[in-house]
């Protein structure tokens, strides 16, 4: 069964983590949207929260990924499914995904952060719903 993942930060194509964790097994990708809000965190990466708004990223599709791909992505995102949400950096949730014209593309996994955690680190809301990091950090 294909693995579908919505990414909005360092796992997007063009960034080093994408090259290592996604590209070797990637079958397809396309620009996409999910509902939520996007924040830039002082640590240098973004966070998606379950609030009103739209966030733009990429829908990644892995047709036949190795069994450990999702576990590797979870580890990268600081998510351990056996821990309570407040002990994880992010939580992995299945969310509806849309194309850039707001037409449904089905569901995909996405990593979300609790709004309380974003506020605690003083995350900066990105009203455009799009995150891009400095070029010196790109792949």
N, CA, C and O atoms as CSV, one atom per row, in Angstrom:
chain,resi,resn,atom,element,x,y,z
A,1,UNK,N,N,0.849,-1.188,0.000
A,1,UNK,CA,C,0.000,0.000,0.000
A,1,UNK,C,C,0.889,1.244,0.000
A,1,UNK,O,O,1.847,1.315,0.770
A,2,UNK,N,N,0.591,2.205,-0.838
A,2,UNK,CA,C,1.426,3.417,-0.886
A,2,UNK,C,C,1.389,4.205,0.424
A,2,UNK,O,O,0.377,4.234,1.124
A,3,UNK,N,N,2.493,4.828,0.727
A,3,UNK,CA,C,2.590,5.736,1.859
A,3,UNK,C,C,2.420,7.144,1.306
A,3,UNK,O,O,3.125,7.538,0.377
A,4,UNK,N,N,1.491,7.898,1.869
A,4,UNK,CA,C,1.231,9.275,1.451
A,4,UNK,C,C,1.568,10.190,2.620
A,4,UNK,O,O,1.092,9.986,3.737
A,5,UNK,N,N,2.392,11.202,2.355
A,5,UNK,CA,C,2.878,12.086,3.405
A,5,UNK,C,C,2.819,13.526,2.921
A,5,UNK,O,O,3.336,13.848,1.851
A,6,UNK,N,N,2.183,14.400,3.714
A,6,UNK,CA,C,2.182,15.832,3.426
A,6,UNK,C,C,3.325,16.449,4.207
A,6,UNK,O,O,3.420,16.285,5.423
A,7,UNK,N,N,4.208,17.174,3.490
A,7,UNK,CA,C,5.358,17.829,4.133
A,7,UNK,C,C,5.312,19.318,3.823
A,7,UNK,O,O,4.841,19.727,2.763
A,8,UNK,N,N,5.808,20.128,4.761
A,8,UNK,CA,C,5.709,21.583,4.641
A,8,UNK,C,C,6.989,22.291,5.056
A,8,UNK,O,O,7.043,23.521,5.055
A,9,UNK,N,N,8.010,21.537,5.407
A,9,UNK,CA,C,9.255,22.141,5.896
A,9,UNK,C,C,10.472,21.458,5.332
A,9,UNK,O,O,10.640,21.370,4.116
A,10,UNK,N,N,11.325,20.974,6.217
A,10,UNK,CA,C,12.608,20.429,5.792
A,10,UNK,C,C,12.501,19.108,5.048
A,10,UNK,O,O,13.492,18.654,4.476
A,11,UNK,N,N,11.333,18.475,5.037
A,11,UNK,CA,C,11.159,17.252,4.252
A,11,UNK,C,C,10.667,17.530,2.833
A,11,UNK,O,O,10.454,16.594,2.062
A,12,UNK,N,N,10.482,18.813,2.476
A,12,UNK,CA,C,10.094,19.168,1.108
A,12,UNK,C,C,11.277,18.946,0.166
A,12,UNK,O,O,12.430,19.037,0.587
A,13,UNK,N,N,10.997,18.654,-1.114
A,13,UNK,CA,C,12.084,18.560,-2.091
A,13,UNK,C,C,12.924,19.839,-2.085
A,13,UNK,O,O,12.401,20.947,-1.960
A,14,UNK,N,N,14.237,19.655,-2.222
A,14,UNK,CA,C,15.153,20.784,-2.240
A,14,UNK,C,C,15.884,20.993,-0.930
A,14,UNK,O,O,16.785,21.828,-0.849
A,15,UNK,N,N,15.506,20.245,0.100
A,15,UNK,CA,C,16.154,20.353,1.401
A,15,UNK,C,C,16.892,19.062,1.725
A,15,UNK,O,O,16.478,17.981,1.305
A,16,UNK,N,N,17.974,19.175,2.463
A,16,UNK,CA,C,18.829,18.032,2.750
A,16,UNK,C,C,18.090,16.862,3.408
A,16,UNK,O,O,18.305,15.726,2.985
A,17,UNK,N,N,17.236,17.068,4.414
A,17,UNK,CA,C,16.524,15.919,4.987
A,17,UNK,C,C,15.667,15.161,3.961
A,17,UNK,O,O,15.539,13.939,4.041
A,18,UNK,N,N,15.090,15.879,3.010
A,18,UNK,CA,C,14.316,15.221,1.954
A,18,UNK,C,C,15.207,14.284,1.147
A,18,UNK,O,O,14.823,13.155,0.843
A,19,UNK,N,N,16.405,14.767,0.803
A,19,UNK,CA,C,17.326,13.970,-0.011
A,19,UNK,C,C,17.676,12.651,0.670
A,19,UNK,O,O,17.800,11.622,0.006
A,20,UNK,N,N,17.834,12.679,1.981
A,20,UNK,CA,C,18.250,11.492,2.729
A,20,UNK,C,C,17.066,10.595,3.108
A,20,UNK,O,O,17.139,9.375,2.958
A,21,UNK,N,N,15.985,11.194,3.594
A,21,UNK,CA,C,14.884,10.417,4.156
A,21,UNK,C,C,13.752,10.097,3.186
A,21,UNK,O,O,12.983,9.167,3.427
A,22,UNK,N,N,13.637,10.852,2.095
A,22,UNK,CA,C,12.486,10.677,1.202
A,22,UNK,C,C,12.862,10.291,-0.228
A,22,UNK,O,O,12.340,9.313,-0.765
A,23,UNK,N,N,13.750,11.040,-0.836
A,23,UNK,CA,C,14.033,10.878,-2.265
A,23,UNK,C,C,14.336,9.444,-2.689
A,23,UNK,O,O,13.852,9.028,-3.741
A,24,UNK,N,N,15.114,8.658,-1.924
A,24,UNK,CA,C,15.433,7.309,-2.415
A,24,UNK,C,C,14.208,6.424,-2.664
A,24,UNK,O,O,14.289,5.495,-3.468
A,25,UNK,N,N,13.095,6.681,-2.010
A,25,UNK,CA,C,11.914,5.831,-2.125
A,25,UNK,C,C,10.710,6.564,-2.722
A,25,UNK,O,O,9.626,5.990,-2.832
A,26,UNK,N,N,10.897,7.814,-3.103
A,26,UNK,CA,C,9.797,8.640,-3.587
A,26,UNK,C,C,9.347,8.212,-4.979
A,26,UNK,O,O,10.171,8.038,-5.877
A,27,UNK,N,N,8.040,8.043,-5.153
A,27,UNK,CA,C,7.471,7.693,-6.449
A,27,UNK,C,C,6.933,8.919,-7.171
A,27,UNK,O,O,7.062,9.031,-8.390
A,28,UNK,N,N,6.328,9.845,-6.418
A,28,UNK,CA,C,5.735,11.041,-7.009
A,28,UNK,C,C,5.571,12.100,-5.922
A,28,UNK,O,O,5.559,11.795,-4.730
A,29,UNK,N,N,5.445,13.351,-6.362
A,29,UNK,CA,C,5.121,14.435,-5.433
A,29,UNK,C,C,4.445,15.545,-6.205
A,29,UNK,O,O,4.629,15.682,-7.414
A,30,UNK,N,N,3.654,16.344,-5.488
A,30,UNK,CA,C,2.975,17.475,-6.100
A,30,UNK,C,C,2.677,18.523,-5.048
A,30,UNK,O,O,2.512,18.190,-3.874
A,31,UNK,N,N,2.604,19.798,-5.449
A,31,UNK,CA,C,2.204,20.838,-4.507
A,31,UNK,C,C,0.816,20.512,-3.949
A,31,UNK,O,O,-0.049,19.993,-4.654
A,32,UNK,N,N,0.628,20.829,-2.668
A,32,UNK,CA,C,-0.639,20.489,-2.034
A,32,UNK,C,C,-0.904,21.426,-0.860
A,32,UNK,O,O,-0.030,22.176,-0.424
A,33,UNK,N,N,-2.137,21.358,-0.364
A,33,UNK,CA,C,-2.586,22.161,0.771
A,33,UNK,C,C,-3.219,21.265,1.830
A,33,UNK,O,O,-3.797,20.223,1.521
A,34,UNK,N,N,-3.099,21.691,3.081
A,34,UNK,CA,C,-3.879,21.104,4.172
A,34,UNK,C,C,-4.435,22.245,5.003
A,34,UNK,O,O,-3.933,23.368,4.949
A,35,UNK,N,N,-5.467,21.954,5.765
A,35,UNK,CA,C,-6.015,22.954,6.679
A,35,UNK,C,C,-5.111,23.051,7.892
A,35,UNK,O,O,-4.613,22.042,8.393
A,36,UNK,N,N,-4.902,24.272,8.360
A,36,UNK,CA,C,-4.088,24.481,9.546
A,36,UNK,C,C,-3.388,25.818,9.493
A,36,UNK,O,O,-3.642,26.641,8.613
A,37,UNK,N,N,-2.498,26.021,10.451
A,37,UNK,CA,C,-1.670,27.225,10.494
A,37,UNK,C,C,-0.215,26.805,10.532
A,37,UNK,O,O,0.140,25.765,11.085
A,38,UNK,N,N,0.618,27.641,9.929
A,38,UNK,CA,C,2.038,27.361,9.869
A,38,UNK,C,C,2.799,28.403,10.677
A,38,UNK,O,O,2.500,29.596,10.624
A,39,UNK,N,N,3.779,27.930,11.417
A,39,UNK,CA,C,4.604,28.799,12.249
A,39,UNK,C,C,6.076,28.530,11.950
A,39,UNK,O,O,6.468,27.396,11.675
A,40,UNK,N,N,6.885,29.586,12.007
A,40,UNK,CA,C,8.338,29.437,11.961
A,40,UNK,C,C,8.809,29.416,13.409
A,40,UNK,O,O,8.494,30.314,14.189
A,41,UNK,N,N,9.559,28.392,13.754
A,41,UNK,CA,C,10.038,28.249,15.122
A,41,UNK,C,C,11.454,28.808,15.250
A,41,UNK,O,O,12.212,28.778,14.280
A,42,UNK,N,N,11.824,29.315,16.420
A,42,UNK,CA,C,13.158,29.887,16.614
A,42,UNK,C,C,14.278,28.881,16.358
A,42,UNK,O,O,15.420,29.273,16.118
A,43,UNK,N,N,13.961,27.587,16.407
A,43,UNK,CA,C,14.967,26.559,16.160
A,43,UNK,C,C,15.331,26.452,14.683
A,43,UNK,O,O,16.274,25.747,14.324
A,44,UNK,N,N,14.578,27.158,13.816
A,44,UNK,CA,C,14.917,27.192,12.402
A,44,UNK,C,C,14.092,26.309,11.505
A,44,UNK,O,O,14.448,26.114,10.343
A,45,UNK,N,N,13.006,25.771,12.003
A,45,UNK,CA,C,12.134,24.934,11.172
A,45,UNK,C,C,10.682,25.263,11.502
A,45,UNK,O,O,10.412,25.967,12.475
A,46,UNK,N,N,9.743,24.758,10.696
A,46,UNK,CA,C,8.339,25.138,10.888
A,46,UNK,C,C,7.537,24.134,11.704
A,46,UNK,O,O,7.995,23.031,12.005
A,47,UNK,N,N,6.337,24.551,12.048
A,47,UNK,CA,C,5.365,23.681,12.718
A,47,UNK,C,C,3.983,23.960,12.148
A,47,UNK,O,O,3.602,25.111,11.934
A,48,UNK,N,N,3.249,22.898,11.908
A,48,UNK,CA,C,1.857,22.946,11.473
A,48,UNK,C,C,0.987,22.696,12.693
A,48,UNK,O,O,1.243,21.773,13.465
A,49,UNK,N,N,-0.044,23.519,12.868
A,49,UNK,CA,C,-0.989,23.329,13.963
A,49,UNK,C,C,-2.391,23.130,13.413
A,49,UNK,O,O,-2.684,23.510,12.279
A,50,UNK,N,N,-3.243,22.540,14.214
A,50,UNK,CA,C,-4.631,22.288,13.831
A,50,UNK,C,C,-5.474,23.517,14.166
A,50,UNK,O,O,-6.268,23.494,15.106
A,51,UNK,N,N,-5.297,24.585,13.394
A,51,UNK,CA,C,-6.063,25.816,13.547
A,51,UNK,C,C,-6.661,26.158,12.187
A,51,UNK,O,O,-6.377,25.497,11.189
A,52,UNK,N,N,-7.496,27.201,12.160
A,52,UNK,CA,C,-8.099,27.639,10.897
A,52,UNK,C,C,-7.039,28.234,9.981
A,52,UNK,O,O,-6.153,28.959,10.432
A,53,UNK,N,N,-7.134,27.930,8.716
A,53,UNK,CA,C,-6.221,28.465,7.716
A,53,UNK,C,C,-5.815,27.378,6.732
A,53,UNK,O,O,-6.345,26.267,6.752
A,54,UNK,N,N,-4.861,27.723,5.870
A,54,UNK,CA,C,-4.337,26.803,4.859
A,54,UNK,C,C,-2.822,26.822,4.906
A,54,UNK,O,O,-2.203,27.867,5.107
A,55,UNK,N,N,-2.241,25.663,4.718
A,55,UNK,CA,C,-0.786,25.519,4.686
A,55,UNK,C,C,-0.413,24.845,3.377
A,55,UNK,O,O,-1.001,23.834,2.994
A,56,UNK,N,N,0.582,25.423,2.689
A,56,UNK,CA,C,1.043,24.868,1.426
A,56,UNK,C,C,2.316,24.070,1.641
A,56,UNK,O,O,3.220,24.486,2.366
A,57,UNK,N,N,2.363,22.920,0.997
A,57,UNK,CA,C,3.541,22.065,1.055
A,57,UNK,C,C,3.557,21.133,-0.135
A,57,UNK,O,O,3.175,21.513,-1.242
A,58,UNK,N,N,3.999,19.914,0.097
A,58,UNK,CA,C,4.080,18.903,-0.948
A,58,UNK,C,C,3.446,17.610,-0.455
A,58,UNK,O,O,3.630,17.209,0.694
A,59,UNK,N,N,2.699,16.967,-1.340
A,59,UNK,CA,C,2.213,15.624,-1.088
A,59,UNK,C,C,3.239,14.667,-1.676
A,59,UNK,O,O,3.472,14.655,-2.885
A,60,UNK,N,N,3.852,13.864,-0.809
A,60,UNK,CA,C,4.828,12.864,-1.245
A,60,UNK,C,C,4.146,11.504,-1.294
A,60,UNK,O,O,3.386,11.151,-0.393
A,61,UNK,N,N,4.419,10.748,-2.342
A,61,UNK,CA,C,3.841,9.417,-2.480
A,61,UNK,C,C,4.978,8.418,-2.657
A,61,UNK,O,O,5.810,8.547,-3.555
A,62,UNK,N,N,4.992,7.425,-1.783
A,62,UNK,CA,C,5.970,6.348,-1.816
A,62,UNK,C,C,5.202,5.078,-2.170
A,62,UNK,O,O,4.432,4.582,-1.348
A,63,UNK,N,N,5.394,4.542,-3.376
A,63,UNK,CA,C,4.612,3.380,-3.820
A,63,UNK,C,C,4.981,2.108,-3.066
A,63,UNK,O,O,4.091,1.397,-2.597
A,64,UNK,N,N,6.258,1.806,-2.940
A,64,UNK,CA,C,6.693,0.584,-2.265
A,64,UNK,C,C,7.845,0.894,-1.314
A,64,UNK,O,O,8.968,0.440,-1.529
A,65,UNK,N,N,7.573,1.660,-0.272
A,65,UNK,CA,C,8.669,2.040,0.624
A,65,UNK,C,C,9.103,0.866,1.499
A,65,UNK,O,O,8.304,-0.024,1.788
A,66,UNK,N,N,10.364,0.864,1.918
A,66,UNK,CA,C,10.783,-0.146,2.896
A,66,UNK,C,C,9.952,-0.006,4.174
A,66,UNK,O,O,9.435,1.072,4.467
A,67,UNK,N,N,9.830,-1.073,4.915
A,67,UNK,CA,C,8.997,-1.095,6.111
A,67,UNK,C,C,9.411,-0.050,7.146
A,67,UNK,O,O,8.573,0.401,7.927
A,68,UNK,N,N,10.684,0.342,7.167
A,68,UNK,CA,C,11.159,1.257,8.210
A,68,UNK,C,C,11.103,2.736,7.829
A,68,UNK,O,O,11.524,3.580,8.620
A,69,UNK,N,N,10.600,3.073,6.653
A,69,UNK,CA,C,10.591,4.486,6.228
A,69,UNK,C,C,9.774,5.350,7.187
A,69,UNK,O,O,10.237,6.413,7.602
A,70,UNK,N,N,8.595,4.922,7.537
A,70,UNK,CA,C,7.755,5.728,8.431
A,70,UNK,C,C,8.407,5.848,9.815
A,70,UNK,O,O,8.351,6.917,10.423
A,71,UNK,N,N,9.010,4.797,10.312
A,71,UNK,CA,C,9.692,4.859,11.610
A,71,UNK,C,C,10.875,5.825,11.550
A,71,UNK,O,O,11.138,6.531,12.524
A,72,UNK,N,N,11.593,5.869,10.424
A,72,UNK,CA,C,12.714,6.808,10.276
A,72,UNK,C,C,12.206,8.248,10.240
A,72,UNK,O,O,12.816,9.140,10.830
A,73,UNK,N,N,11.091,8.472,9.548
A,73,UNK,CA,C,10.501,9.812,9.502
A,73,UNK,C,C,9.995,10.222,10.884
A,73,UNK,O,O,10.171,11.368,11.298
A,74,UNK,N,N,9.368,9.287,11.593
A,74,UNK,CA,C,8.905,9.568,12.953
A,74,UNK,C,C,10.077,9.990,13.837
A,74,UNK,O,O,9.971,10.966,14.580
A,75,UNK,N,N,11.182,9.270,13.761
A,75,UNK,CA,C,12.351,9.595,14.583
A,75,UNK,C,C,12.889,10.976,14.237
A,75,UNK,O,O,13.257,11.743,15.127
A,76,UNK,N,N,12.936,11.297,12.947
A,76,UNK,CA,C,13.411,12.615,12.504
A,76,UNK,C,C,12.526,13.724,13.070
A,76,UNK,O,O,13.027,14.774,13.469
A,77,UNK,N,N,11.216,13.496,13.107
A,77,UNK,CA,C,10.257,14.505,13.560
A,77,UNK,C,C,10.052,14.499,15.079
A,77,UNK,O,O,9.255,15.284,15.594
A,78,UNK,N,N,10.750,13.636,15.791
A,78,UNK,CA,C,10.602,13.609,17.240
A,78,UNK,C,C,9.270,13.048,17.687
A,78,UNK,O,O,8.695,13.501,18.677
A,79,UNK,N,N,8.778,12.053,16.950
A,79,UNK,CA,C,7.486,11.451,17.260
A,79,UNK,C,C,7.667,9.981,17.626
A,79,UNK,O,O,8.252,9.212,16.863
A,80,UNK,N,N,7.171,9.606,18.773
A,80,UNK,CA,C,7.155,8.215,19.212
A,80,UNK,C,C,5.704,7.869,19.511
A,80,UNK,O,O,5.138,8.383,20.476
A,81,UNK,N,N,5.084,7.002,18.698
A,81,UNK,CA,C,3.658,6.713,18.884
A,81,UNK,C,C,3.311,6.096,20.225
A,81,UNK,O,O,2.142,6.100,20.611
A,82,UNK,N,N,4.283,5.568,20.945
A,82,UNK,CA,C,3.977,4.959,22.240
A,82,UNK,C,C,3.997,5.967,23.390
A,82,UNK,O,O,3.683,5.618,24.527
A,83,UNK,N,N,4.370,7.229,23.093
A,83,UNK,CA,C,4.407,8.269,24.123
A,83,UNK,C,C,3.168,9.160,24.032
A,83,UNK,O,O,2.578,9.278,22.958
A,84,UNK,N,N,2.762,9.788,25.139
A,84,UNK,CA,C,1.665,10.757,25.089
A,84,UNK,C,C,2.043,11.961,24.210
A,84,UNK,O,O,3.223,12.271,24.048
A,85,UNK,N,N,1.048,12.621,23.656
A,85,UNK,CA,C,1.279,13.753,22.738
A,85,UNK,C,C,2.162,14.824,23.350
A,85,UNK,O,O,2.992,15.407,22.654
A,86,UNK,N,N,2.000,15.097,24.646
A,86,UNK,CA,C,2.775,16.176,25.249
A,86,UNK,C,C,4.246,15.816,25.476
A,86,UNK,O,O,5.030,16.654,25.921
A,87,UNK,N,N,4.618,14.572,25.170
A,87,UNK,CA,C,6.015,14.162,25.278
A,87,UNK,C,C,6.682,14.018,23.916
A,87,UNK,O,O,7.838,13.604,23.829
A,88,UNK,N,N,5.973,14.352,22.875
A,88,UNK,CA,C,6.506,14.320,21.516
A,88,UNK,C,C,6.694,15.740,20.998
A,88,UNK,O,O,5.950,16.646,21.374
A,89,UNK,N,N,7.690,15.933,20.135
A,89,UNK,CA,C,7.842,17.233,19.482
A,89,UNK,C,C,6.664,17.465,18.533
A,89,UNK,O,O,6.074,18.545,18.517
A,90,UNK,N,N,6.332,16.455,17.755
A,90,UNK,CA,C,5.213,16.495,16.812
A,90,UNK,C,C,4.373,15.247,17.025
A,90,UNK,O,O,4.821,14.283,17.646
A,91,UNK,N,N,3.155,15.270,16.506
A,91,UNK,CA,C,2.346,14.062,16.429
A,91,UNK,C,C,2.061,13.798,14.959
A,91,UNK,O,O,1.887,14.731,14.174
A,92,UNK,N,N,2.016,12.538,14.596
A,92,UNK,CA,C,1.697,12.170,13.208
A,92,UNK,C,C,0.208,11.885,13.143
A,92,UNK,O,O,-0.310,11.054,13.888
A,93,UNK,N,N,-0.483,12.590,12.234
A,93,UNK,CA,C,-1.930,12.439,12.081
A,93,UNK,C,C,-2.266,12.308,10.603
A,93,UNK,O,O,-1.569,12.845,9.742
A,94,UNK,N,N,-3.338,11.590,10.327
A,94,UNK,CA,C,-3.830,11.506,8.958
A,94,UNK,C,C,-4.771,12.677,8.729
A,94,UNK,O,O,-5.702,12.895,9.505
A,95,UNK,N,N,-4.525,13.434,7.655
A,95,UNK,CA,C,-5.292,14.651,7.381
A,95,UNK,C,C,-5.765,14.663,5.929
A,95,UNK,O,O,-5.142,14.039,5.070
A,96,UNK,N,N,-6.864,15.370,5.648
A,96,UNK,CA,C,-7.277,15.560,4.252
A,96,UNK,C,C,-6.285,16.480,3.543
A,96,UNK,O,O,-5.794,17.451,4.119
A,97,UNK,N,N,-6.001,16.156,2.289
A,97,UNK,CA,C,-5.057,16.933,1.485
A,97,UNK,C,C,-5.795,17.407,0.231
A,97,UNK,O,O,-6.663,16.715,-0.301
A,98,UNK,N,N,-5.422,18.611,-0.224
A,98,UNK,CA,C,-6.077,19.235,-1.375
A,98,UNK,C,C,-5.030,19.711,-2.359
A,98,UNK,O,O,-3.889,19.981,-1.984
A,99,UNK,N,N,-5.428,19.816,-3.646
A,99,UNK,CA,C,-4.519,20.443,-4.604
A,99,UNK,C,C,-4.594,21.955,-4.413
A,99,UNK,O,O,-5.343,22.435,-3.562
A,100,UNK,N,N,-3.829,22.703,-5.191
A,100,UNK,CA,C,-3.762,24.150,-4.993
A,100,UNK,C,C,-5.057,24.874,-5.356
A,100,UNK,O,O,-5.206,26.061,-5.066
A,101,UNK,N,N,-6.001,24.160,-5.994
A,101,UNK,CA,C,-7.322,24.719,-6.282
A,101,UNK,C,C,-8.367,24.232,-5.283
A,101,UNK,O,O,-9.567,24.396,-5.504
A,102,UNK,N,N,-7.914,23.636,-4.191
A,102,UNK,CA,C,-8.762,23.159,-3.098
A,102,UNK,C,C,-9.614,21.951,-3.477
A,102,UNK,O,O,-10.654,21.714,-2.863
A,103,UNK,N,N,-9.182,21.177,-4.490
A,103,UNK,CA,C,-9.862,19.929,-4.833
A,103,UNK,C,C,-9.241,18.803,-4.015
A,103,UNK,O,O,-8.017,18.727,-3.906
A,104,UNK,N,N,-10.063,17.928,-3.439
A,104,UNK,CA,C,-9.549,16.861,-2.578
A,104,UNK,C,C,-8.601,15.905,-3.309
A,104,UNK,O,O,-8.828,15.527,-4.459
A,105,UNK,N,N,-7.537,15.532,-2.605
A,105,UNK,CA,C,-6.561,14.559,-3.114
A,105,UNK,C,C,-6.532,13.316,-2.231
A,105,UNK,O,O,-5.667,12.459,-2.413
A,106,UNK,N,N,-7.449,13.200,-1.289
A,106,UNK,CA,C,-7.439,12.067,-0.368
A,106,UNK,C,C,-6.804,12.457,0.953
A,106,UNK,O,O,-6.764,13.631,1.321
A,107,UNK,N,N,-6.313,11.455,1.653
A,107,UNK,CA,C,-5.727,11.674,2.976
A,107,UNK,C,C,-4.248,11.307,2.945
A,107,UNK,O,O,-3.803,10.510,2.119
A,108,UNK,N,N,-3.499,11.910,3.868
A,108,UNK,CA,C,-2.068,11.625,3.984
A,108,UNK,C,C,-1.638,11.863,5.424
A,108,UNK,O,O,-2.311,12.571,6.173
A,109,UNK,N,N,-0.527,11.273,5.799
A,109,UNK,CA,C,0.062,11.561,7.097
A,109,UNK,C,C,0.677,12.948,7.073
A,109,UNK,O,O,1.166,13.406,6.040
A,110,UNK,N,N,0.648,13.610,8.213
A,110,UNK,CA,C,1.315,14.903,8.389
A,110,UNK,C,C,1.770,14.987,9.836
A,110,UNK,O,O,1.184,14.369,10.725
A,111,UNK,N,N,2.821,15.758,10.057
A,111,UNK,CA,C,3.324,15.970,11.412
A,111,UNK,C,C,2.835,17.320,11.909
A,111,UNK,O,O,3.131,18.356,11.314
A,112,UNK,N,N,2.079,17.301,13.011
A,112,UNK,CA,C,1.521,18.511,13.608
A,112,UNK,C,C,2.126,18.735,14.986
A,112,UNK,O,O,2.529,17.793,15.669
A,113,UNK,N,N,2.177,19.997,15.375
A,113,UNK,CA,C,2.650,20.349,16.706
A,113,UNK,C,C,1.474,20.920,17.490
A,113,UNK,O,O,0.597,21.579,16.931
A,114,UNK,N,N,1.471,20.662,18.772
A,114,UNK,CA,C,0.435,21.218,19.641
A,114,UNK,C,C,0.621,22.734,19.726
A,114,UNK,O,O,1.749,23.211,19.849
A,115,UNK,N,N,-0.476,23.492,19.661
A,115,UNK,CA,C,-0.398,24.949,19.703
A,115,UNK,C,C,0.263,25.420,21.001
A,115,UNK,O,O,0.948,26.443,21.013
A,116,UNK,N,N,0.062,24.686,22.079
A,116,UNK,CA,C,0.700,25.055,23.346
A,116,UNK,C,C,2.227,25.034,23.218
A,116,UNK,O,O,2.918,25.898,23.760
A,117,UNK,N,N,2.737,24.043,22.499
A,117,UNK,CA,C,4.191,23.936,22.317
A,117,UNK,C,C,4.718,25.049,21.410
A,117,UNK,O,O,5.813,25.568,21.631
A,118,UNK,N,N,3.940,25.411,20.394
A,118,UNK,CA,C,4.335,26.515,19.510
A,118,UNK,C,C,4.388,27.818,20.299
A,118,UNK,O,O,5.332,28.595,20.159
A,119,UNK,N,N,3.387,28.051,21.118
A,119,UNK,CA,C,3.360,29.277,21.926
A,119,UNK,C,C,4.510,29.312,22.925
A,119,UNK,O,O,5.106,30.364,23.157
A,120,UNK,N,N,4.817,28.171,23.509
A,120,UNK,CA,C,5.882,28.105,24.510
A,120,UNK,C,C,7.232,28.538,23.937
A,120,UNK,O,O,8.020,29.189,24.622
A,121,UNK,N,N,7.498,28.172,22.669
A,121,UNK,CA,C,8.781,28.553,22.055
A,121,UNK,C,C,8.675,29.860,21.267
A,121,UNK,O,O,9.629,30.282,20.612
A,122,UNK,N,N,7.499,30.493,21.341
A,122,UNK,CA,C,7.251,31.763,20.660
A,122,UNK,C,C,7.389,31.649,19.133
A,122,UNK,O,O,8.096,32.426,18.491
A,123,UNK,N,N,6.687,30.654,18.580
A,123,UNK,CA,C,6.658,30.483,17.132
A,123,UNK,C,C,6.018,31.684,16.448
A,123,UNK,O,O,5.083,32.288,16.973
A,124,UNK,N,N,6.531,32.017,15.273
A,124,UNK,CA,C,6.033,33.161,14.499
A,124,UNK,C,C,5.054,32.665,13.434
A,124,UNK,O,O,5.428,31.892,12.552
A,125,UNK,N,N,3.802,33.113,13.522
A,125,UNK,CA,C,2.781,32.710,12.558
A,125,UNK,C,C,3.156,33.211,11.167
A,125,UNK,O,O,3.559,34.362,10.999
A,126,UNK,N,N,3.022,32.341,10.181
A,126,UNK,CA,C,3.276,32.675,8.783
A,126,UNK,C,C,1.917,32.751,8.077
A,126,UNK,O,O,1.416,31.729,7.608
A,127,UNK,N,N,1.309,33.952,7.992
A,127,UNK,CA,C,-0.052,34.072,7.452
A,127,UNK,C,C,-0.207,33.538,6.031
A,127,UNK,O,O,-1.299,33.111,5.656
A,128,UNK,N,N,0.862,33.552,5.232
A,128,UNK,CA,C,0.772,33.037,3.866
A,128,UNK,C,C,0.708,31.512,3.836
A,128,UNK,O,O,0.380,30.927,2.805
A,129,UNK,N,N,1.022,30.862,4.966
A,129,UNK,CA,C,0.950,29.411,5.027
A,129,UNK,C,C,2.033,28.696,4.252
A,129,UNK,O,O,1.864,27.535,3.878
A,130,UNK,N,N,3.145,29.370,4.005
A,130,UNK,CA,C,4.242,28.793,3.222
A,130,UNK,C,C,5.543,29.064,3.944
A,130,UNK,O,O,5.789,30.187,4.386
A,131,UNK,N,N,6.380,28.043,4.068
A,131,UNK,CA,C,7.661,28.166,4.765
A,131,UNK,C,C,8.793,27.899,3.778
A,131,UNK,O,O,8.725,26.985,2.957
A,132,UNK,N,N,9.828,28.719,3.880
A,132,UNK,CA,C,11.035,28.506,3.084
A,132,UNK,C,C,12.203,28.904,3.961
A,132,UNK,O,O,12.196,29.972,4.574
A,133,UNK,N,N,13.185,28.062,4.017
A,133,UNK,CA,C,14.321,28.378,4.888
A,133,UNK,C,C,15.484,28.943,4.094
A,133,UNK,O,O,15.471,28.896,2.864
A,134,UNK,N,N,16.477,29.470,4.766
A,134,UNK,CA,C,17.603,30.095,4.066
A,134,UNK,C,C,18.299,29.146,3.092
A,134,UNK,O,O,18.382,27.940,3.328
A,135,UNK,N,N,18.786,29.702,2.018
A,135,UNK,CA,C,19.419,28.890,0.979
A,135,UNK,C,C,20.661,28.168,1.470
A,135,UNK,O,O,20.998,27.112,0.936
A,136,UNK,N,N,21.356,28.705,2.475
A,136,UNK,CA,C,22.558,28.019,2.949
A,136,UNK,C,C,22.236,26.707,3.681
A,136,UNK,O,O,23.138,25.919,3.963
A,137,UNK,N,N,20.981,26.477,3.982
A,137,UNK,CA,C,20.587,25.240,4.637
A,137,UNK,C,C,19.954,24.244,3.663
A,137,UNK,O,O,19.586,23.138,4.058
A,138,UNK,N,N,19.831,24.626,2.416
A,138,UNK,CA,C,19.243,23.737,1.417
A,138,UNK,C,C,20.219,22.647,1.016
A,138,UNK,O,O,21.419,22.724,1.277
A,139,UNK,N,N,19.662,21.626,0.369
A,139,UNK,CA,C,20.493,20.509,-0.103
A,139,UNK,C,C,21.413,20.965,-1.210
A,139,UNK,O,O,22.189,20.167,-1.736
